[in-house]
Amino acid sequence: SGIDVIALASAGHISLANQSPLKMTPLLVSSPGAGLIDAKKVQGFRNPKKLLREFQPQQKQFTLAGRMTGSVKTAFPKGVPSPGKDRDGKLIKLSAWDRPILPNSKAPLDIIVVADADILADRFWVIMRDFAGQRVPVPTANNGDFILNCIEALAGSSSLMELRGRGSASRPFKVLQDIQKKASQQFEDKERGLRQTLSKTEKKLQQLRRRNPQSSAKVVSERDRREMEKMQREILGFRSELRKVRHSLTQDYQRLEMQLWFLNITLVPLLLIVFSLGLSVIRIIKRKNHSFETASG
């Protein structure tokens, strides 16, 4: 309940076999334009362009997570299978199975299957933010809410599901996002200009060094030596300026973020307290005036 966004990395899909006794209730489904890709193609070295060329969308929705219910039969009706051999060819030893094999489940099966092992990997649905000098995790998707809802559903308790995950837990300030976007654009423009100038200066310095391979010897002209020293100072200055620009952007953003947090968390409650105290004082004054008028009358 209240699930808005689920972030999945490389999801598979779930389907029931023909004549399966189970009933599947889809919990997460893909868009109608999704398609299937062989898992071997995305293992190891990945070529996104090649995958995109070979991708063929299918006009159907795939189940990414589902709840399975129903009675099941054992996959080993003849008993515990032989353990087999290990990589060295030796028989694997297992402790004796002293419990009877159940041909059918005693109670109906009730499980939830998610076709993505990375659904709780932090890098896909959590970002770390600096707040009051501490690193605080901020959810950007409802993966955690989804898992908690699944646990509560399997535990038979749904009373708290309506209270969790109403919208994403990440509620960024729109004004702060706009300011950060503008500041990032200005930083990128300035950084691009500095990097271009830095690249040109480094190329000129390399040309001078190639022209004077023995730059430490006295054969280098005084003019070229001064030019190289000047370029080296400029390169150091450009790099220092880049660091200052990055640091300034981070400081401005964090300062504004802290101010907004203060206004939102501290200032508003303080104003409410002041308003409540003022209202109480006014009521006390009115009571005293009323008592004085009654006594005079």
Beta strands, then each sheet from edge to edge (+ up, - down):
strand 1: 23-29
strand 2: 63-70
strand 3: 109-114
strand 4: 126-131
strand 5: 134-139
sheet 1: 1+ 2- 3+
sheet 2: 4+ 5-
end
